[in-house]
């Protein structure tokens, strides 16, 4: 799939991995729609790059459907989807204060897993009408975001790991479902990246986290995530796979 002149949407595109992906796709010539719950940041980024912003809470079907429809207004339709929307929560299954409350577990599953599925299903349905492109007749590519926590969940990550494990689990069946329509689905599982989730930590703590990565011994840069998104879009043989982007880290229990 060629990025230049393609219609694209980045959900969760106002900051962090999503913002870097917006910038990369824009730099490579795509027409990018930025979808995010943070209207202030999203509108500012859209104004800076001359792109389009749409407010979108991934838990709300109507908002996701509207965001996908807006992105599909690009010439040639919607071809590239990157879903980076997500959040975290830290709490053990049970402890001195009793069991893990259900509500935050449901919220994390709702945003990270169900939200990703909402984007996936509406995007795929929209792509069905695209004209086939290139020698393989490709109609589109959808790149989702999991985490190494899907495999190496740490103490207190029960909700987060469950949500990201679900994203990994959706990848192959989604790719198989959509193969007949020439739509690819790939997931990236980042390790420790320099995103807003880690921004609140003191600099010494951030440096120590980076040193725990075998090589390179630092936090990943969002631009490196975005670089992989671009490579996935452009390589038609990448399909149905979850790619760890983690500097060979395997997370310790805590």
C-alpha positions in Angstrom: 0.0 0.0 0.0 1.4 3.3 -1.0 1.2 6.0 1.7 1.5 9.0 -0.6 -2.0 10.4 -1.4 -3.7 7.7 0.7 -6.6 8.5 3.0 -5.6 7.6 6.6 -6.9 7.9 10.1 -5.0 7.8 13.4 -7.3 7.1 16.4 -5.7 8.4 19.5 -3.7 10.7 17.3 -3.3 13.8 19.4 -0.4 12.7 21.5 2.3 10.0 22.1 2.5 7.1 19.6 -0.5 8.4 17.8 0.9 11.9 17.3 4.1 10.5 16.0 2.2 8.3 13.5 0.2 11.3 12.3 3.4 13.2 11.7 5.0 10.2 9.9 2.0 9.5 7.6 1.6 13.2 6.9 5.4 13.5 6.0 5.0 10.6 3.7 2.1 12.3 1.8 -1.1 10.8 3.3 -4.3 12.7 3.9 -4.6 12.2 7.7 -7.7 12.4 9.9 -6.8 12.8 13.5 -9.3 11.3 15.9 -9.0 11.8 19.7 -10.9 12.6 22.9 -8.6 15.5 23.5 -10.0 18.2 21.2 -7.6 20.9 22.3 -4.5 18.9 21.3 -6.1 17.3 18.3 -7.2 20.6 16.8 -3.8 22.1 17.4 -2.0 19.3 15.7 -4.5 19.3 12.8 -4.0 23.1 12.4 -0.2 22.7 12.5 -0.1 20.1 9.8 -3.1 21.2 7.7 -5.0 18.0 8.4 -8.5 17.2 9.7 -9.5 16.6 13.4 -12.6 14.8 14.6 -13.5 14.2 18.2 -13.8 10.5 19.0 -14.3 8.4 22.1 -13.6 4.9 20.9 -16.2 3.5 23.3 -19.0 5.4 21.5 -20.1 3.6 18.3 -21.6 6.7 16.7 -18.4 8.7 17.2 -16.2 6.0 15.8 -18.5 5.5 12.8 -18.5 9.3 12.1 -14.7 9.5 12.4 -14.2 6.7 9.9 -16.8 8.2 7.5 -15.0 11.6 7.7 -11.6 9.9 6.9 -13.2 8.1 4.0 -14.0 11.5 2.3 -10.3 11.6 1.2 -9.7 10.9 -2.5 -9.6 7.2 -3.1 -11.3 6.5 0.2 -9.8 5.3 3.6 -6.8 3.1 3.0 -4.8 3.3 6.2 -6.0 3.0 9.8 -3.8 3.2 12.9 -5.4 2.7 16.3 -3.3 4.1 19.2 -6.1 4.9 21.6 -5.6 3.4 25.1 -4.9 4.0 28.7 -3.7 2.1 31.8 -4.6 1.1 35.3 -2.6 -0.4 38.1 -4.1 -2.6 40.8 -3.7 -6.2 42.0 -6.4 -8.8 41.7 -6.9 -8.8 45.4 -5.2 -7.4 48.5 -5.8 -6.1 52.0 -8.6 -3.9 50.7 -10.4 -6.7 49.1 -10.8 -7.7 45.4 -10.0 -5.6 42.4 -13.1 -3.4 41.8 -15.0 -4.2 38.6 -15.5 -0.7 37.3 -11.9 0.2 36.4 -11.4 -3.2 34.9 -14.5 -2.6 32.7 -13.2 0.9 31.7 -9.8 -0.4 30.6 -11.4 -3.2 28.6 -13.9 -0.7 27.2 -11.2 1.7 25.9 -8.3 -0.6 25.0 -10.1 -3.7 23.7 -13.7 -2.8 22.8 -12.5 0.6 21.5 -10.0 -1.1 19.2 -12.6 -3.5 18.0 -15.0 -0.6 17.3 -12.3 1.1 15.1 -11.5 -2.2 13.4 -15.0 -3.2 12.5 -16.1 0.2 11.2 -12.9 0.8 9.3 -13.0 -2.7 7.7 -16.7 -2.3 6.7 -15.8 1.1 5.1 -12.8 -0.4 3.2 -14.9 -3.0 1.5 -16.0 -0.5 -1.1 -12.5 0.6 -2.0 -11.1 -0.1 -5.4 -8.4 -2.7 -5.4 -4.9 -1.2 -5.8 -1.6 -2.6 -7.0 -0.6 -6.1 -8.1 -2.2 -7.7 -5.1 -5.5 -5.8 -5.3 -5.1 -4.4 -1.8 -8.0 -2.4 -0.3 -6.6 -1.3 3.0 -4.5 -2.0 6.1 -5.4 -1.7 9.8 -2.6 -1.4 12.4 -3.6 -1.9 16.0 -1.7 -1.2 19.2 -1.2 -3.8 21.9 1.7 -4.0 24.4 4.4 -6.3 25.7 2.1 -6.5 28.8 -0.1 -8.8 26.7 2.7 -11.4 27.2 4.7 -10.2 30.2 2.0 -8.6 32.4 3.5 -7.3 35.6 2.1 -7.2 39.1 -0.9 -4.9 39.1 -1.4 -5.0 35.4 -4.3 -7.5 35.3 -6.7 -5.1 33.6 -4.2 -3.6 31.2 -2.7 -7.0 30.3 -6.2 -8.5 29.7 -7.1 -5.6 27.4 -3.9 -5.8 25.3 -4.0 -9.6 25.2 -7.4 -9.3 23.7 -6.0 -7.0 21.0 -3.3 -9.6 20.2 -6.0 -12.3 20.1 -8.1 -10.4 17.6 -5.3 -10.0 15.1 -5.1 -13.3 13.3 -8.9 -14.0 13.1 -9.5 -10.4 11.9 -6.8 -10.9 9.2 -8.4 -14.2 8.2 -11.9 -12.7 8.1 -10.8 -9.8 5.9 -8.3 -11.7 3.6 -11.0 -12.3 1.0 -11.4 -8.5 0.7 -7.6 -7.8 0.5 -7.6 -5.9 3.8 -4.7 -6.6 6.1 -4.6 -6.4 9.9 -1.4 -6.2 11.9 -0.7 -5.3 15.6 2.3 -3.7 17.2 3.2 -4.6 20.8 5.4 -1.8 22.1 7.7 -2.1 25.1 8.8 0.9 27.2 8.2 4.0 25.1 8.6 7.7 25.9 4.9 8.6 25.9 2.6 10.7 28.1 2.0 7.6 30.3 5.6 7.9 31.5 6.0 11.6 31.2 4.9 12.2 34.9 7.8 10.1 36.2 10.9 12.0 37.4 13.8 11.9 34.9 16.0 9.6 37.1 13.2 7.0 37.1 12.7 7.3 33.3 16.4 6.8 32.8 16.4 3.7 35.0 13.4 2.3 33.1 15.3 2.8 29.9 18.4 1.0 31.3 16.2 -2.1 31.8 15.9 -2.5 28.0 18.7 -4.9 26.7 19.4 -2.9 23.5 19.2 -0.1 22.9 19.2 0.6 26.7 16.7 3.5 26.6 13.0 4.2 26.2 11.7 3.9 22.7 11.0 7.0 20.7 7.4 7.4 19.4 8.9 8.1 16.0 10.3 4.6 16.0 6.8 3.2 16.5 5.6 5.4 13.7 8.4 4.1 11.5 7.1 0.6 12.0 3.6 1.6 11.1 4.9 3.0 7.8 6.8 -0.2 7.1 3.7 -2.3 7.8 1.6 -0.2 5.5 4.1 -0.6 2.7 4.8 -4.3 3.0 1.9 -6.4 1.8 3.3 -9.7 3.3 2.9 -8.3 6.8 -0.5 -9.6 7.8 -2.2 -11.4 10.8 0.9 -10.8 13.0 1.7 -9.1 16.2 5.2 -7.5 16.2 7.0 -6.8 19.4 8.8 -3.5 19.3 10.7 -3.7 22.6 14.5 -3.8 22.3 14.4 -7.4 23.5 12.9 -6.6 26.9 11.0 -9.2 28.8 9.2 -7.6 31.7 10.0 -8.7 35.3 7.1 -9.4 37.7 7.5 -5.9 39.0 
